[in-house]
Amino acid sequence: PYSKKFYYSEKIFSDVLSQNHVDIFSKDLKGLNKCIGYIGKDTEIQFSTLAFENINDLNSLSNAAGGNKTMPLYIYDQEGNRHDNITDWGLSQFTSHYQDTNISKEDIFYYTYAVLHNQKKHKKYELNLKREFPRLPFYEDFFKWVSWGKQLMELHINYETVAPFDLQVIDN
């Protein structure tokens, strides 16, 4: 997943065109759309997730049959019009639970990314994650989780431009 390549998206060059070519990436935006990829459902692979903003390899998280699944922030119709992939119903679930009308669909997207990286949740729901789509609990301090998810997503998408962490090596 950490090796960016050029990809020319045309039917003549691709034997299989997936939903990525129409629903997730608009030609006007040159392919950019934040997405959450995950693997684990219906496989023996441990649940894992990774963010990306371009067309990704179907097997970027694993070489298991079925590949990884993709949850984009936006979807596009045939005319290239952008639509939120988080429904108004989903937004209302969060705004009513947290009693905060300032919560946006993008906030929910980042919250989702943070929650999907929560190792305690993975351990607790390990069997469920192999059988069904991950469910989101309502954790306390919603905006703290949003911040974590946004920072983590930025790190995973822009890993090539992140300043190196200052480490000190101590040899014993």
SVG drawing of the C-alpha trace seen along z (x, -y; Angstrom):
<svg xmlns="http://www.w3.org/2000/svg" viewBox="-32 -24 58 42">
<polyline fill="none" stroke="black" stroke-width="0.4" points="0.0,0.0 3.0,-2.4 4.1,-2.3 2.3,-4.9 2.2,-4.0 0.7,-5.7 -2.5,-4.2 -4.2,-4.9 -7.9,-4.1 -9.3,-3.0 -11.2,0.2 -8.8,1.0 -5.9,1.3 -7.8,2.9 -9.4,6.3 -11.7,5.5 -13.0,2.1 -14.6,1.8 -16.8,-0.7 -13.7,-2.8 -13.8,-4.0 -17.3,-5.4 -18.7,-5.7 -15.7,-6.7 -13.3,-8.7 -14.3,-11.6 -12.3,-12.3 -12.5,-16.0 -10.7,-15.6 -8.0,-13.4 -9.0,-10.6 -8.8,-12.2 -11.3,-11.2 -10.5,-10.1 -11.4,-6.5 -11.2,-3.9 -10.1,-0.5 -10.6,2.5 -10.1,6.3 -11.3,8.9 -14.9,9.7 -15.4,13.2 -11.7,13.9 -9.2,15.6 -7.2,12.4 -7.0,10.2 -9.2,7.1 -7.1,4.1 -7.8,0.8 -5.9,-1.9 -6.7,-5.2 -6.0,-6.2 -7.1,-9.0 -6.5,-7.4 -7.5,-4.1 -6.0,-1.4 -5.0,2.1 -7.8,4.6 -5.3,6.6 -3.4,3.7 -4.2,4.9 -4.1,8.7 -3.9,11.2 -7.0,12.9 -9.9,13.8 -12.2,10.8 -9.6,8.2 -10.3,5.2 -13.5,3.2 -13.7,-0.5 -15.7,-3.2 -15.3,-6.6 -16.1,-10.0 -18.0,-10.9 -19.5,-9.0 -20.1,-10.3 -22.9,-9.7 -22.5,-9.1 -22.4,-12.9 -19.6,-13.4 -21.8,-15.0 -20.5,-14.5 -22.7,-13.1 -22.0,-12.5 -21.5,-8.8 -22.7,-9.3 -26.4,-9.5 -28.6,-12.1 -29.9,-9.4 -26.4,-8.5 -25.7,-12.2 -28.9,-12.4 -27.9,-9.4 -24.7,-11.2 -26.2,-14.6 -29.0,-13.3 -26.8,-11.0 -24.2,-13.7 -26.8,-16.5 -24.6,-18.6 -25.8,-20.0 -22.2,-21.1 -21.2,-17.5 -20.6,-17.1 -20.5,-14.1 -16.8,-14.6 -16.4,-14.5 -18.2,-11.1 -15.8,-9.9 -12.7,-10.7 -14.4,-9.3 -15.0,-6.1 -11.3,-5.9 -10.2,-6.3 -12.7,-3.8 -11.7,-1.2 -8.1,-1.5 -9.1,-0.9 -7.4,2.4 -9.6,2.9 -12.6,2.9 -10.9,5.4 -10.3,7.8 -13.8,7.4 -15.6,7.9 -13.0,10.2 -15.6,12.8 -18.1,10.2 -15.5,8.4 -15.0,11.6 -18.7,12.0 -20.2,8.5 -19.6,4.9 -18.0,3.1 -20.4,1.2 -19.6,-2.1 -20.1,-2.5 -20.8,-6.0 -17.6,-6.8 -17.4,-9.6 -15.7,-12.8 -16.7,-12.6 -14.4,-15.4 -11.3,-13.8 -11.9,-10.7 -12.5,-12.9 -9.1,-14.6 -7.4,-11.3 -8.9,-9.9 -8.1,-13.0 -4.4,-13.0 -4.1,-9.3 -5.6,-9.6 -3.3,-12.5 -0.3,-10.4 -1.4,-7.3 -2.3,-9.3 0.6,-11.8 3.3,-9.5 5.8,-10.7 5.8,-14.3 5.6,-13.8 8.5,-15.1 10.5,-12.3 10.1,-11.7 13.2,-12.7 14.6,-9.5 17.7,-9.0 19.4,-5.7 21.1,-4.3 23.4,-1.3 24.0,0.8"/>
</svg>
